[in-house]
């Protein structure tokens, strides 16, 4: 892609999200979401592969439907209450419709079926953008929405954690596994959204920190399936040693950083007299942990048949910059002792 065109698209992608961040009017928020969607579609279809075009079409139709429902619900709220302000949603009908529209846009279950199919058709770089940056604007709107009751959010969150765990069990494609991982993490954020927005922001930040090195790791080793992970020892032995720690941190295994948000969310749900929900969420986390263990096993405890090509790859120099991978990996592994500081930072 032409560097000038790429710069314009990335600028529009950032600008759309920033407009949504800073808006208090539903029309401005909707405009930011539309700019965001229109900017990423050329990035998704830039390789002109039929699978990429299919993924772009599915993504466009899904996001357009979510934006249409959001615009309809905000107009309905303005008609009923005379208010366009995001934080002045008082009527339950438009509030519920907007919550469902935003759940569709970020891929919460049971409105999640588009996400694994779309992510499977993208390269890992664009998939990283879709799994991280594209979630920010709709999620900030969910944080500002202040729903009247927690029932809908708990249903969406619990179903997302369960679907994210079950859905990833029988997958062999890494991008689909990462998609179900994203659905499960978004479910954890939604579970505690009504009770503790600061804890939701902390969980979102940790999800971004942990997902970034996971995508970069698979991109650096040029792996798209579980079977291709077996050749990682010959390509990047040091990164292959760190890979299980990154994946287990995504699964929330102590003493890694990923345990921080899950432990705090379970504690908050228990404080809110939701012990059954907390128990089901913990069981769903075990399902997710199983397929992270499966990836770790395939990457570190199995090896492809030895040949000259795979055994000598690690000796050759690489031009790829791995500083950002090193810093994000360190954050994904060693942030658990800073839990009190993180809670204080998000609460201010």
N, C-alpha and C positions, 0 to 999 in steps of 0.2 A: 504493500500500500504506500502511496505517496506520503512522505513525511509531513507535508503541509496539511493534507487531508486528515492524517492521523492526529496531528496536533489539534485541529479544529474539533474533531470528534471527542478527543479526551477532554478538551476544554469545555465542550458542551455537556459532556457527562458529569463533570465536576460542578459546572454552573447549575445544572438542573437540580442536583442534590442540595447545593447550597441555598437555592431559592426555596426549596421545600423546608430546609432547616429553619430559615429565617422568617417564614411566612406565618401570619396569624389568620389569614383569610383563606377560605377553602378554594377559591378560584386560583389564587397564586400557588397554593400547594399542588393543586391539580396540574397547573401549567408546568411546575417544576418536575413532577412525575412524568409528564408527557415528553418534555425535553430529554429527560434521562433515558426514557425508552427509545426515542427516535435516534439518540446518539449511539446506543450500544448495538442496534440491529446491523448497521454496516460492518461493525467489528466482528459480529457473529458470522456474517455471510461473506467475509472477505476472501475466503479460499475457494468459493464457487463450487464446493463439493456438494453433491445432492443431499448428503446428510446434514451439512451445515445450513443449507437453504431450508431444509425441512425444519430444523431446530429453530431457525430464525422466524419462520412462519408461525410455528406453534407459540413461540414466545410473544410475537406481536399480537396474535389473536387473544392470548390469555391476558396480556397486560391491557389491551384495548377494552376487553370486557370488564376487567377490574376498574379501570379508569371511568368507564361509562356508568357503572353502578355507584362509584364514589361521587361522581358529578350529580347523578340523579338523587342520591341520598342527601347530599349537601343542599341541593335545591329544595328538596322536600323539607329539610330542617329550616331553611330560610322562609319557606312558605308558611310553616306552622308557627315558628317562634319569632320570625323577623330578624334572625341572627345569622351572619356568615362567619362568625368568629369560631376558630377551631376549639377553643376551650369553653365555649358556651353551648355545648351540645347537651340539651336537657331532655329532649323527647326520646323515648326508648327505640322507636321504629327506625329513624335515620341513624341513630347511634349503632344499632345492631347491623344495619346494612353496610355502613362504612367499615365496621370491624370485619365483616365478612369480605368486603372488597379488598381491604388491606391484607387480610389473611391469604386471599387468592394471589395477590401480587408478590408476597414473599414466599409462598409455598407451604403454608400450614395445612396439615391434614384436617379434614378430608378433601381439601382443595389443593392437593399436592401433586396430582398425577402428571402434570406437565413438566415438573422440574427434573426428574431423572432422565426423561426423554430428551429434553432440551440440552441438559449438561452433557449427555452422551454424544451429541453432535458437534460439540465445540472442542477447540484445542484447550490445553490446560491453562494457558495464560488468560484467554477470554473467560474460561470457566471460573478461574480465580476471581476475576472482576465480578462475575454474576453471583458468585457465592458470598462475596464480602461487601463490596461497595454498593451493589444494587439492593442490598437488604437495608441499608441505612435509612434512606428517606421514608419508605413506608413504616419502618419500625419507630422512627421518631414521631410520626403522626399517631401511631398507636399509643405511644407514651403520653402525647399531649391530649389524647381523646377523652380521658377520664370517664370510662363507662360507668353506668349507673349500678351495675352488679357484676359479680365476678364469675357467674355460672358459665357464660359463653366462653370466656377466656380460659377457664379451667378445662372445659370440654375440648377446646381447640388444642390447648397445650398438652393435655394427657393423651389425646388421640395422636398428636404429632410425635410424642416420645415413643409411643407403642408402634406406630407405623414406621418411624425411622429405625427402630430396632429390628422389627420383623422383616421389613423390606430389604434390609442390607444383608440378610443371612444367606440368601441363595444367589447372590450376584457374583459374577466373575469379572465384570468391567469396573475398573477403578473409579471412573468418573461417576458411574451410578452409585457406587458405594459412598463416594464423597457427597453425592446429592442426598442420599438417605441420612448420612451423618449430619448434614446441614438441617434437614427437616427435624431430626431429633433434638439438636441444639436449640433451634428456634422454639421447639415445644417447651424446653426447660425455661427459656426466657419468658414465654407467654404465661406459664404456670404462676409465676410470681409477680407478673406485671401489675396486677391490681393491688397487691399488698405492699410491695416494695419496689418502686421504680428505680431507685438507686442500685439495688441488687440486680435488676434487669440490665442496667447499663454496664455493670461490672461483668455480668455473664456475656453480654454482647462483645465487650472489649476482649475478654479472654478467648471467645470463639474466633475473633479476627486474628488474634495473636497465634493461636494454635493451627488455624486453617492455612495461614500463609506459608509456613514451612512445609506443611504436608503437600500442598500443590507444587511448591518449588522442588521438593525432593523428587516427586514423580516426574516432573519436567526435566530435571537434571539427569535422571537415570533413563529417561525416554521410555517410560513404562505406562501402558494403558490397560493391561490385563494382569490378573493375579499370576498367571503363568510366566509373564515376562519379568516379574519381580525376581525370579530365580537367577537371572543373569546379573543382578546388581552387584554381587561380590566382585565380579571381574571389572565392573565399570567404576564404581565409587565405594571402595571398602570402608572408608571412614564414615561416610554418610549412611551406609548400610548398617553400621554399628549403632548409629544414633536413631535410625528410623523407628525401631520398636518403641523407644522412649517417646518420640513425637506422637506415634499412633496411640500408645497407652495413655498419654496425657490427654488426647482427644477423648478417650474413653472414660476419663475421670478417675484414674487409678492413683491413689496416694503412694508416695509423697510428691507426685508431679503437680504442675500448676493447674491442670484440668480438674483436680479434685476440689479446688477452692470454690468455684461457683456452685457445683453440685452439692457439696456439703452445706453451704450456706442456704441454698434453696430448700433442701430437706429440713433444715433447722427452722426456717421461716414458715414452711407449710405446717410443721408440727405445732409451732406457736399459734397458728391460726385455726387449730382444731381440725386440721385436714390430714389426719394420720393415714387414712386409707389412700388418699391421693398421693401422699409422699411414698407410701409403700409400693404402689403401682409404678410410680416414676422410678424408684430404685430398681425394681425388677426390669423395667424397660432399659435402664442403664446397663444392666447385665447383658441384655441382648446385644446392645451396641458394642459392649466390650468384647463379646465373642467374635464379631467379625473384624475388630481391630487386632485381636490376637491371631486370627486367621491370616491377616495381612502380614503381621510380624513374623509368623511361622514361615510363610512362603518366601519372605524376603531374606531371612537370616539363617534358617535351619534347613533350607533346601538349596541345592546348587544345580545349575544346568550342566550337561555333559561338558567336560573340559575340552577346550580347543585353543589353538594359538590366539585366535581373535579375542575371546573373552578373557583369557588369563593375562593378556598384556595391555588391555585398555587402560588400566589404572596407572601404568607407567608413563603414558603420553601426557603432555601438558595440555591444559585446557584454557580457552580464552573466556570462559564464562565467569562472570563476577559472582562470587558466592558470599560477599560480605553481608548482604541483606539476609541470606539464608542462615548465616552463622548467628547474627543478632536475634533474629526471630526464633531460631531454635533454642537459644539460651533463655529467652523469655518464656517459651512454651514449657521449659523443663524446670526452671528454678525460681518461679515467682511465688510459690506457696508460702515461704516465710514472711513475705510482705503483705499477707492478707489483711492485718489491721490497718496498714497504711492505705491499701487499696479501698477498703470500706470507708475510711475517713475521707479519702479523696472523692469518692463517688457520692458521698452524703452531703458534701458542701455545695 
